[in-house]
Amino acid sequence: MDHEQVAASLAELGNSHRLAIFRFLVKVGHGGVAVGDIQKELDIPASTLSHHIARMKSVGFIRQEKHSRTIICIPEYQHLENLISFLREECCAGIKIKD
């Protein structure tokens, strides 16, 4: 990841709704969950949820698959790992962290 990608990703997680959506997806697991189930669980209006999902998809935090009429949101764990690695390697280099 480069500096701009990291900044965009962190900005998307800086919104409380998007953070809640991503946390929920990560807890659900690799199989993902239907958009309707996210809406029910987090009580986010459909139009607002669509907006947040599109933003998260645009930076790579989630992907979507269509199963018949159901859209499944799947967390992109590798994107999260890349973000964490960038922060660890680029932002914390040379800093000794006390245990």
C-alpha positions in Angstrom: 0.0 0.0 0.0 1.1 3.5 -0.6 0.6 6.6 1.5 -2.5 7.7 -0.4 -4.2 4.3 -0.2 -3.6 4.2 3.5 -4.9 7.7 4.1 -8.1 6.9 2.1 -8.6 3.6 4.0 -8.2 5.2 7.4 -10.6 8.0 6.4 -13.2 5.4 5.5 -12.8 3.7 8.9 -12.9 7.1 10.6 -16.7 7.1 10.1 -18.6 5.4 13.0 -21.1 3.7 10.7 -18.4 2.3 8.4 -16.4 1.2 11.4 -19.4 -0.6 12.8 -20.1 -2.2 9.4 -16.6 -3.4 9.0 -16.4 -4.7 12.6 -19.6 -6.7 12.0 -18.4 -8.2 8.7 -15.1 -9.2 10.3 -17.0 -10.9 13.2 -19.3 -12.7 10.7 -16.3 -14.2 8.9 -15.0 -15.1 5.4 -18.4 -16.1 4.1 -19.8 -12.6 4.5 -23.4 -11.6 5.1 -26.3 -10.2 3.1 -26.8 -6.5 3.0 -30.3 -6.9 4.5 -28.8 -8.6 7.5 -26.3 -5.8 8.0 -29.1 -3.3 7.9 -31.2 -5.3 10.5 -28.2 -5.9 12.8 -26.9 -2.3 12.8 -30.2 -0.5 12.3 -28.9 1.7 9.4 -31.4 3.0 6.8 -31.0 1.2 3.4 -29.9 4.3 1.5 -27.4 5.2 4.1 -26.0 1.7 4.2 -25.6 1.6 0.5 -23.6 4.8 0.6 -21.3 3.4 3.3 -20.8 0.1 1.6 -19.9 1.8 -1.7 -17.3 3.9 0.1 -15.8 0.9 1.8 -15.8 -1.1 -1.4 -14.0 1.7 -3.3 -11.0 1.5 -1.0 -10.9 -2.3 -0.8 -12.3 -3.1 2.6 -15.1 -5.2 1.3 -16.2 -7.0 -1.9 -19.6 -8.0 -2.9 -21.0 -11.1 -4.6 -24.5 -11.5 -5.9 -26.3 -14.8 -5.0 -29.6 -14.8 -6.9 -31.2 -11.6 -5.6 -29.1 -11.3 -2.5 -26.0 -9.2 -2.3 -23.4 -10.6 0.0 -20.7 -8.3 1.6 -17.4 -10.0 2.3 -14.6 -8.5 4.3 -11.3 -8.2 2.6 -9.0 -9.3 5.4 -5.9 -8.9 3.2 -6.6 -5.2 2.9 -6.8 -4.9 6.6 -3.6 -6.8 7.0 -1.9 -4.6 4.4 -3.0 -1.5 6.3 -1.8 -2.8 9.6 1.6 -3.8 8.0 2.0 -0.4 6.5 1.3 1.3 9.8 3.7 -1.0 11.7 6.5 -0.7 9.2 6.2 2.9 8.1 4.8 4.7 11.1 6.4 2.8 13.9 9.9 2.2 12.5 12.6 3.1 14.9 10.3 3.4 17.9 10.9 1.1 20.8 7.6 0.1 22.4 7.7 -0.7 26.1 6.0 -3.9 27.2 
